[in-house]
């Protein structure tokens, strides 16, 4: 089976700074890959290139065989990207944010779907409040509610469990497992060893813009992953 997300020899420079230096990854339908690494390792940059938000300096990234640079518009129809920041409009309410986001995505706005998405992330009782009054966790949940309003084939998630309480983390893990079981592909970044790794089928460790280890998650205990991280990532620092 061909990979749904394919990254080959990806490089990205910002002036004299090299952020990615020959990254190669593959993610198939029904598979979740966790990108593990310290801040600045290149995890977010990989996600943003695949999400068509950054052009690589070299190499290639494709989604379902579509080039992320040359066929960016078609790629955006297949993937949903949730960045580390909430990217919400503070002066709009929770409901208005979701409606506005759906309008930007050129997707039908159904009130019952929005209500269901808000309820799923336990924000239905706060739907009329302006987002500026939300806690960091509430903002994170609202940004994740977007995933319930579109039907992508791939998810690109930057630190998806950050700022969430235990109940929200449980909900998100269950949602990602169901998405994966239905044939979806997931790439998510993290620098922790929490629930992201319970969802993942594979873990790729990045250090200084390079993949230093790509391994199956099955059978690896958290302490073994931490040992591998210390061995490969911290040795590169």
C-alpha positions in Angstrom: 0.0 0.0 0.0 1.4 3.4 -1.0 1.9 5.9 1.9 -0.8 8.5 2.3 1.8 11.0 3.6 5.2 10.8 1.9 8.2 13.0 2.8 11.5 12.5 1.1 14.8 14.3 1.8 13.0 17.4 3.1 15.1 20.4 3.9 14.1 23.9 5.1 16.3 26.9 5.7 15.4 30.3 7.2 18.3 32.4 6.0 21.4 30.9 7.5 19.4 28.7 9.9 18.9 25.1 8.8 15.6 23.8 10.4 15.2 20.6 8.4 18.2 18.6 7.0 17.1 15.7 4.9 13.9 14.4 6.7 12.3 11.3 5.2 9.0 9.8 6.6 6.1 7.7 5.4 2.6 7.4 7.0 0.0 5.0 5.6 -3.8 5.1 5.9 -4.8 3.7 9.3 -1.5 4.6 10.9 -0.4 7.3 13.4 3.1 8.6 13.6 4.4 10.6 16.6 7.2 13.1 16.0 9.2 13.2 19.2 11.9 15.8 19.9 12.9 18.8 21.9 11.8 22.3 21.0 13.5 23.4 17.8 14.1 19.9 16.5 12.0 20.5 13.4 8.7 18.8 14.3 6.4 21.8 13.7 8.2 22.6 10.4 7.6 19.1 9.1 3.9 19.5 9.9 3.6 22.9 8.3 5.3 21.8 5.1 2.9 18.8 4.8 0.0 21.2 5.6 1.1 23.4 2.6 1.8 26.3 5.0 5.6 26.3 4.2 7.5 25.7 1.1 10.5 23.4 1.5 14.0 24.5 0.5 14.6 21.1 -0.9 13.1 17.7 -1.1 9.4 16.7 -1.6 6.3 16.1 0.4 3.1 14.5 -1.0 -0.4 13.6 0.4 -2.2 10.9 -1.5 0.3 11.3 -4.3 -0.4 15.1 -4.5 2.5 17.4 -4.3 2.3 19.7 -1.3 3.7 22.7 -3.3 2.4 22.2 -6.8 -1.0 20.8 -5.8 -1.5 22.6 -2.5 -5.2 23.4 -2.9 -6.0 19.7 -3.5 -3.9 18.7 -0.5 -5.7 21.1 1.8 -9.0 19.3 1.1 -7.5 16.0 2.4 -5.8 17.1 5.6 -6.7 19.1 8.7 -4.0 20.9 10.6 -4.2 22.0 14.2 -1.2 24.1 15.3 0.2 24.5 18.8 -1.4 27.9 19.0 -5.2 28.1 19.2 -5.6 30.5 16.2 -8.9 31.7 17.5 -10.6 35.1 17.3 -10.7 36.4 20.8 -13.7 38.8 20.3 -15.9 36.1 18.8 -17.8 33.5 20.8 -17.1 29.8 20.7 -19.9 29.2 18.3 -19.0 32.2 16.1 -15.4 31.0 15.9 -16.5 27.6 14.5 -19.0 29.2 12.1 -16.3 31.5 10.8 -13.8 28.8 10.5 -16.2 26.7 8.5 -17.0 29.6 6.2 -13.2 30.1 5.6 -13.0 26.4 4.8 -15.9 26.8 2.2 -17.8 24.1 4.1 -21.5 24.0 4.8 -22.4 25.5 8.2 -24.9 23.3 10.0 -26.0 24.5 13.4 -26.6 21.0 14.7 -23.1 19.9 13.7 -21.6 22.9 15.5 -23.6 22.2 18.6 -22.5 18.6 18.5 -18.8 19.6 18.2 -19.1 22.0 21.1 -20.8 19.3 23.2 -18.1 16.7 22.4 -15.4 19.0 23.8 -17.6 20.0 26.7 -18.0 23.6 25.6 -21.7 23.7 24.8 -22.5 25.6 28.0 -19.9 28.2 27.0 -20.9 28.6 23.4 -22.0 32.2 23.8 -19.0 33.4 25.7 -16.3 35.4 24.0 -13.1 33.4 23.6 -11.0 36.0 25.4 -12.5 34.8 28.6 -11.5 31.2 28.0 -8.7 29.4 29.8 -5.8 27.9 27.7 -7.4 24.5 28.0 -10.8 25.7 26.8 -9.2 27.4 23.8 -7.3 24.2 23.0 -10.6 22.2 23.1 -12.3 24.7 20.9 -9.5 24.5 18.3 -9.8 20.7 18.4 -13.6 20.9 17.9 -12.8 21.9 14.3 -11.8 18.3 13.6 -15.4 17.2 14.1 -16.7 19.6 11.5 -14.7 18.4 8.6 -13.9 14.9 7.2 -10.2 14.9 6.3 -8.3 11.8 5.5 -5.2 13.0 7.4 -4.6 14.9 10.6 -1.6 17.0 11.3 -1.5 17.9 15.0 1.1 20.0 16.8 1.3 19.1 20.5 -2.4 18.1 20.5 -2.7 17.2 24.1 -1.0 20.3 25.5 -3.1 22.3 28.0 -5.9 19.7 28.1 -7.2 18.3 31.4 -7.4 14.5 31.9 -11.0 14.2 30.7 -10.2 16.2 27.5 -7.1 14.1 26.9 -9.2 10.9 27.2 -11.7 12.2 24.7 -9.0 13.2 22.2 -7.2 9.9 22.5 -10.5 8.0 21.8 -11.3 10.3 18.8 -7.8 9.8 17.3 -8.0 6.0 17.8 -11.4 5.9 16.1 -10.1 8.2 13.2 -7.2 5.8 12.7 -9.4 2.7 12.8 -11.6 4.3 10.0 -8.5 4.5 7.8 -7.3 8.0 8.6 -3.6 8.9 8.8 -2.2 10.9 11.7 1.1 12.8 12.2 1.4 14.5 15.6 4.3 16.3 17.2 5.2 16.1 20.9 8.1 16.5 23.3 6.4 14.5 26.0 5.9 10.8 26.6 2.1 10.9 27.3 -1.1 9.9 25.6 0.3 10.8 22.1 2.5 7.7 22.3 -0.4 5.5 23.3 -2.1 6.5 20.1 1.0 6.2 17.9 1.9 3.1 15.8 5.4 4.5 15.2 7.6 7.1 16.8 10.2 9.2 14.9 12.7 11.0 17.0 14.0 14.3 15.5 17.1 16.1 16.5 18.7 19.2 14.9 16.4 18.8 11.8 17.1 15.2 11.1 15.3 11.9 11.9 17.7 10.0 14.2 15.3 7.1 14.9 12.1 5.8 13.3 10.7 2.8 15.2 7.5 0.8 15.8 5.7 1.8 19.0 4.3 -1.7 19.8 6.1 -3.4 22.6 8.1 -0.4 23.7 7.4 0.7 27.3 7.6 4.4 28.1 10.9 4.0 30.0 12.4 2.3 26.9 11.3 5.1 24.7 12.8 7.6 27.1 16.0 5.6 27.0 16.0 5.7 23.2 15.2 9.4 23.2 18.2 10.1 25.6 20.4 7.9 23.5 19.6 9.3 20.1 18.1 12.8 20.5 20.1 14.1 23.5 23.3 12.7 22.1 22.8 14.9 19.0 22.2 18.1 21.0 
